[in-house]
Amino acid sequence: MNTSYQQQYSRLDYSFAEFLVERCHLQGEAKTQFRGLILELSAQQSAGHSCMQISAEAVALIQASGLAEPDQPAPLVVEAGRLYLHRYWQYETRLAGQLAALSRQGFPAVDCQPALDHYFPGQDAEPDWQKLAAQRALTQGLTIISGGPGTGKTTTVVKILALLQQFNQPSLHIALAAPTGKAAMRLQESIDNSKQHLPEQIRALIPSQVSTLHRLLGAKPPTPYFRHHADNPLPYDLLVVDESSMVDLALMSKLVDALKPGSRLILLGDKDQLASVESGAVLADLTQSLPGNTIELLKSHRFHAGIKQLADAVNQQHAATAWDLLTQPGSESGVALLAEEAVDYAVGQYRRYLALMASGAEFKAVFTEFSRFQVLCANQQGPNSVADINFRVEQQLSRLHNIHRQGAWYAGRPVMITANTPSLQLFNGDIGICLPDAESGQLKVFFPRGDGSSKKISPARLQTCQTVFAMTVHKSQGSEFEQVLIMLPEQLNPVLSKELLYTAITRAKQQVKIVADREVFIDCVNKSVQRLSGLAEKLALAQ
Ligand SMILES: Nc1ncnc2c1ncn2[C@@H]1O[C@H](COP(=O)(O)OP(=O)(O)OP(=O)(O)O)[C@@H](O)[C@H]1O
């Protein structure tokens, strides 16, 4: 076993390995080797892999352990040289079977060519992939639309919903969902905008509410169970899920489990983004193994050209080109290395919303100004991390008298919720700002609601939140900002990858500034994260 890995094992990995070692049938050296394998499996699971590739020798060892009995409930499963925890193997196998069945499910074609031509007039000589996505979604049970920011995923899906409602009698019962509250709010806004172009009677048949997946499925915290499952399915004929790259294996399995037989599923997302925080890279696996159900939209209709160029160079691992784009003279490209000190720059940006707050502006205006700009860090701790930037920005704003700290809470403190708190209707990733409340004269934390209003909560009731002058790239998934400042660490570390950088860059609509050393940047672009899973293989076999 290599020592660099040993340092990465957590106490959970050790306790889990010990738990299985005590129950295995092995002795001596074999037992030690078994412990090493389980430690590694547990660590790989925490790193997001659904399973781990093992050697033929290790397969024999696992089989001899008595803890991977085929055809019997056992904690471990060995399949095609991959070692799984039984639970993940079950999620994967069940999901593959269900999605393969969904992908084969067909709906009778209707003569809707004139309507299709109306919604997708397409004058270009090149094929209209949005139209093709719609054609497929009209007759298929499963449609996956993958594309970067501004490629028209939401526009396309709204047209698909319009066509489906126009040609289905009775009309379909539709649900719209996203993995986080923030993503749900963004989808709701975009759907509302796209719906404006539809005829009144069709518009009324497309829902305005977008729910989080946890709310849709009926989360029962603190248990991992949901109210809706195969025996109590969701009542919808069609479910649309946005930001699907954020959905992990377990949640996707529970979601597909809860679909009513005969219903349709449309998944939207960007397969090139960071995979989910938890195990699996479900969207990437699906786009790879279900090409007949997948449409990739490549043309961006909104994205700043310079940002798209940089994002593409990073995604295609053209590291030198990406670096050249950042260092070329001229500011019109919208992407550049940051020329000044990072904290000075961030403070300059954040002083604008603090000035608005000081002038007595209402929460909505303050929040909109705050949300224009965001510092994104690769890491939670260490130089150039979230903790580092939050600390230094607060210090400097204090020095400049833009904030007045007398403890953790002060007027202007922006916070991000770090754990779902259903009792307060707050969810992981929600962002609010602490402001003086005119009614009570006390400090309250204000959060925006999907309908444009806000809610206020006493700071004392917020147990799980952190200051958010900086957030990790992982936490920024599902959000967009006009401008971002991306902070890479001073040295290469395991979190860095081209997927992380691509995700960070594509959060920005107008401007990307980056703080990075050339060597770290190049290494980051050259490193790609491959999540090990058997989902793609199982799906291909189940076809
Ligand atoms: N075929 C098209 N021709 C011209 N403009 C388009 C086309 N498709 C979409 N757009 C426009 O591009 C913009 C982005 O579209 P949309 O919001 O649907 O993209 P998206 O992929 O859902 O973006 P995001 O991932 O950021 O949510 C919108 O202003 C939309 O009106």
PDBQT file of the ligand as one rigid body, heavy atoms in Angstrom, charges set to zero:
ROOT
HETATM    1  N1  LIG A 601     -31.689  28.698 -31.262  1.00  0.00    +0.000 N 
HETATM    2  C1  LIG A 601     -31.522  29.862 -30.660  1.00  0.00    +0.000 A 
HETATM    3  N2  LIG A 601     -31.324  30.992 -31.388  1.00  0.00    +0.000 NA
HETATM    4  C2  LIG A 601     -31.136  32.181 -30.790  1.00  0.00    +0.000 A 
HETATM    5  N3  LIG A 601     -31.126  32.373 -29.450  1.00  0.00    +0.000 NA
HETATM    6  C3  LIG A 601     -31.314  31.298 -28.679  1.00  0.00    +0.000 A 
HETATM    7  C4  LIG A 601     -31.507  29.989 -29.216  1.00  0.00    +0.000 A 
HETATM    8  N4  LIG A 601     -31.645  29.115 -28.200  1.00  0.00    +0.000 NA
HETATM    9  C5  LIG A 601     -31.539  29.830 -27.074  1.00  0.00    +0.000 A 
HETATM   10  N5  LIG A 601     -31.359  31.136 -27.350  1.00  0.00    +0.000 N 
HETATM   11  C6  LIG A 601     -31.172  32.232 -26.379  1.00  0.00    +0.000 C 
HETATM   12  O1  LIG A 601     -29.968  31.983 -25.675  1.00  0.00    +0.000 OA
HETATM   13  C7  LIG A 601     -30.088  32.360 -24.312  1.00  0.00    +0.000 C 
HETATM   14  C8  LIG A 601     -29.736  31.162 -23.434  1.00  0.00    +0.000 C 
HETATM   15  O2  LIG A 601     -30.701  30.153 -23.586  1.00  0.00    +0.000 OA
HETATM   16  P1  LIG A 601     -31.086  29.171 -22.387  1.00  0.00    +0.000 P 
HETATM   17  O3  LIG A 601     -31.298  29.928 -21.126  1.00  0.00    +0.000 OA
HETATM   18  O4  LIG A 601     -32.184  28.312 -22.892  1.00  0.00    +0.000 OA
HETATM   19  O5  LIG A 601     -29.737  28.339 -22.276  1.00  0.00    +0.000 OA
HETATM   20  P2  LIG A 601     -29.329  27.264 -21.174  1.00  0.00    +0.000 P 
HETATM   21  O6  LIG A 601     -28.509  26.248 -21.885  1.00  0.00    +0.000 OA
HETATM   22  O7  LIG A 601     -30.549  26.781 -20.473  1.00  0.00    +0.000 OA
HETATM   23  O8  LIG A 601     -28.429  28.135 -20.214  1.00  0.00    +0.000 OA
HETATM   24  P3  LIG A 601     -27.956  27.833 -18.712  1.00  0.00    +0.000 P 
HETATM   25  O9  LIG A 601     -27.214  26.558 -18.720  1.00  0.00    +0.000 OA
HETATM   26  O10 LIG A 601     -27.082  28.977 -18.388  1.00  0.00    +0.000 OA
HETATM   27  O11 LIG A 601     -29.207  27.784 -17.894  1.00  0.00    +0.000 OA
HETATM   28  C9  LIG A 601     -31.524  32.840 -24.115  1.00  0.00    +0.000 C 
HETATM   29  O12 LIG A 601     -31.521  34.236 -24.185  1.00  0.00    +0.000 OA
HETATM   30  C10 LIG A 601     -32.265  32.264 -25.319  1.00  0.00    +0.000 C 
HETATM   31  O13 LIG A 601     -33.339  33.079 -25.694  1.00  0.00    +0.000 OA
ENDROOT
TORSDOF 0
